[in-house]
């Protein structure tokens, strides 16, 4: 498997792109963790609310237990204290709900912070790199199986940019049809260059 071009300039560009891609992955992962942590810090309000509600509920519950045992007035006092303790339970539930909401938001935004850069990276960097590796491997296998300069030259005439073709010959199509060996080999070299393979790989 050929990961990099045989041509120094393109190989350098590929190595730099790979290094930048790795850096982006690290930055995206670090940012995702930082975003999630920053949002989770907002759950402190919910924890404080839960603790306050719990203390309120326990305090009133204890008071209800103690005063409820007082003869004659105990039952009358216990009922409103139990009701107030129930309100403390509602505060506890509200605090827990806020914490769950913050955790959900932290997970979603953390994931988005990571996934969006990775998707862009896959489109801009990974897919072209995969295409290059596949093309280089396919061309090398075809060369090993006997692929000649004529086929490569025909492919270059069909797909290479005009400026690259006219740099080989003012009328490369005509020269190719006439079987000019110099032009055919130069055109084949153009196609090999797209695959990152040096022209000396030709038989």
N, C-alpha and C positions, 0 to 999 in steps of 0.2 A: 504494500500500500504506500503510495507516494503522497505525503502530506504537504510538501512544499515544492514550488517550482524549481526547475534546474537553473533558471535565469536569476542572477543576483538581485536585480532591482525588484522584481516581483516577489522573490523569496523574502527579501527584507520587508516589503510592504505586508506580506502575509504574517510574518513573525510579529511585526508591530501591531497588526490588527488582532492577532491572537492574544497578545499581552494586554491590549486595551480591553478586549472582551473579558478576559479574566478579571481585570481591575473593575469593570462594570459589574460583574457578578458579585464580587466582594463588597463593593459599595452598595449595591442594591440589597444584598442580604443584611448588611450592617444597618442600612437605613430602615429596612423593614422591622428589625429588632428594636431600633430606637423609637420608631413611630408607635409600635405596639406598647413599648414600655411607657412612653409619654402619655398615651391614652389610658393605660391601666392605672396611672397615678391619680386619675380623676375618680377612681373607685374609692379613694380614701374618704370622700364625703359619704358614700354609702356605708362604709365600715363604721364611721363615726355615728351615723344615723342608726345603724343596727345596734351598736353598743349602747347608745343613749336610750333607745327604745327598750332594749333588754334590761337595762338598769331600772328604768321607770317601771317596767312591768314587774320585775322582781321585788322592787321596793313596795309597790302598792299591793302586790300579792302577799308579801310578808305582813304588811299592816292589816290586810283583810283577815289573814289567819289569826293574828293576835287579837284584833278587836272583835272578830266574829265570835269569840268565846265569852265575851262579856254578857252576863245575863240580861235579859229583857231587850237591851238596845243592840245587841250583837248582830242579829240578823238584819236589822235596818241599816246598820253601818256597812255591813259586808257587801251588800248589793251594789251600791255606787262605787265602792273601791274595786270590786271585781270588774265592773264596767270600764272604769278608768284603766285598769290593768290590761283589759282587752284592747284599748286604744294604743297602749304601749306595744302590744303585739303587732298592731297594724303598722306602727312606725318601724318595727323590726323587719316586717315583710317588705316595706317600701325600701329600706336600706339594702336588703338582699336583692331586690329587683333592680335597683340602680347598679349594683355591682355586676349583676348578670348582663345588663345592657352594655355597660362599659366594656366588659370582657368580649362580648360579641362584636362590638364596634372595633375594638383593638385587633381582634383576629382578622376581621374583614379588611380593614385598612392596612394592616401589616401585610396581608396576602397580596392586596392590590399593589402596594409599594414594591413588592418583590416581583410579582408576575408581569406587570406592564413593561418594565425595562427588559425582562427576559424575553418577552414576546417580540419586542422591537429588535432585540439582539439576534433572535432566531431568524428574523426576516432580513436584517441588514448584514449580519455576519455569518451565522451558522449555515444557512441555506446555500449561499455562494461557496462557502468552504466545502460543504458536502458535495456540491456539483463539481467543484474542481477535482476533489479526490476521486470521485466516480469517473470523471472524464479521463483523468490521467491513467487510472487503472485500466479502463476500457481500451484506450489507445495503446498502452503498453502490451496488453494481451493480444490485440489485433496485430501489432508489429511482430510479436513473437510468432503469430500464426501465419505471417507472410504478407501483411498489408504493405502495399507498395506506394511509391511517391505519386503515381498517377491518381489514385483514389484520394489521397490526402490533398493533392492539388485541386482536384475537382471540388472537393468540399470547401476549400479555401475560396475558390472562385465564386461559389454559391453563397457563402456566409461572411467572409471577411469584409471589413469596412473598405470602401473604395479608395480612401487615401493610402491604406496599407497595400492594396492591390496595385495601384498606379505607381507606388514606390518601387515595386518589383519590375513593372513593364508598363509603358504607356497604354497598351491594349492587351492586358493579361489574358483575356478570354480568347482572343485570336491567337496569341502565342501558345496558349495551352492546346488549342485545337490543332495547331501546326506541329505540335509535339516537340517544341523547343525544350531540350533537356535542362538547360540552365534555368529557364523560367519555371518549369515543372518542379524542379528541386527547390527553388526559392519559394514557390507557392506552398509546397508540402511543408517547408520549414515554418511558414506562417501558421499553418494549422497545428503543427506540433507545438509551436510556441503557446498557442491558446491552451493546450493541455499541459504546459509547463515542462515539455520534454525537448531536449536539445536535438538539433537536426542530425547530429552524428549517430542518432539511434536508427536512422534510415538504413536499410540494407544497401 
